[in-house]
Amino acid sequence: MKSLPSAASVFEALGGPHQVARLTGADIKAVRNWYGMFEAFPSDTYALMIRELKRRGYTASPSLWKMRGWVKPKQRTKRAA
């Protein structure tokens, strides 16, 4: 299963904002805010979206849903040689 690192990659895997709006039952304006302003999803969409991602062969960190108790993975830093 391929792990998706960002909200943008989740949107792409699910077919874009309109498909995410259909999947979640959210207004398209709200969905566009998730993508553009917040770069995260509401926590109440986690189970629904993760199930659809799994069906398509993907997974994503719960930190993309800004749930309490989950911390965004630290980005690796390049070490000087």
BELLIN-V412197 format. One record per residue. RES is the residue in three letters. SS is DSSP state (helix for helix, strand for strand, loop for the rest). PHI is phi in degrees with one decimal (none if undefined). PSI is psi in whole degrees, -180 to 180 (999 if undefined). Layout:
BEGIN
RES/SS/PHI/PSI
RES/SS/PHI/PSI
END
This chain:
BEGIN
MET/loop/none/132
LYS/strand/-85.0/129
SER/strand/-87.6/128
LEU/strand/-94.9/129
PRO/loop/-89.4/-12
SER/loop/-146.4/165
ALA/helix/-61.5/-39
ALA/helix/-59.9/-41
SER/helix/-70.4/-31
VAL/helix/-66.7/-46
PHE/helix/-56.2/-46
GLU/helix/-62.0/-45
ALA/helix/-64.2/-31
LEU/helix/-92.2/-1
GLY/loop/100.5/10
GLY/loop/101.4/174
PRO/helix/-57.5/-40
HIS/helix/-65.3/-40
GLN/helix/-67.8/-39
VAL/helix/-65.4/-39
ALA/helix/-61.5/-44
ARG/helix/-63.2/-44
LEU/helix/-62.0/-43
THR/helix/-93.0/-15
GLY/loop/76.9/16
ALA/loop/-91.3/157
ASP/loop/-67.1/141
ILE/helix/-59.9/-34
LYS/helix/-64.0/-41
ALA/helix/-64.2/-43
VAL/helix/-62.4/-41
ARG/helix/-63.9/-33
ASN/helix/-65.6/-39
TRP/helix/-57.9/-41
TYR/helix/-75.7/-50
GLY/helix/-84.6/-47
MET/helix/-92.9/-44
PHE/helix/-96.5/-26
GLU/loop/52.0/35
ALA/loop/-159.4/168
PHE/loop/-113.6/154
PRO/loop/-63.6/143
SER/helix/-61.5/-28
ASP/helix/-74.8/-1
THR/helix/-101.0/-2
TYR/helix/-57.0/-58
ALA/helix/-59.4/-43
LEU/helix/-63.8/-47
MET/helix/-73.6/-39
ILE/helix/-67.4/-34
ARG/helix/-64.7/-43
GLU/helix/-69.5/-39
LEU/helix/-60.3/-45
LYS/helix/-60.5/-42
ARG/helix/-59.1/-31
ARG/loop/-94.1/2
GLY/loop/91.9/21
TYR/strand/-124.7/164
THR/strand/-143.2/165
ALA/strand/-152.0/153
SER/loop/-66.6/137
PRO/helix/-59.1/-19
SER/helix/-63.2/-21
LEU/helix/-71.2/-10
TRP/helix/-105.3/7
LYS/loop/51.8/39
MET/loop/-82.2/143
ARG/loop/-62.6/143
GLY/loop/93.0/-11
TRP/loop/-111.1/133
VAL/loop/-111.9/138
LYS/loop/-63.3/132
PRO/loop/-59.0/141
LYS/loop/-70.7/140
GLN/loop/-77.8/143
ARG/loop/-69.7/141
THR/loop/-104.9/144
LYS/loop/-80.3/132
ARG/loop/-91.4/141
ALA/loop/-71.2/139
ALA/loop/-80.4/999
END
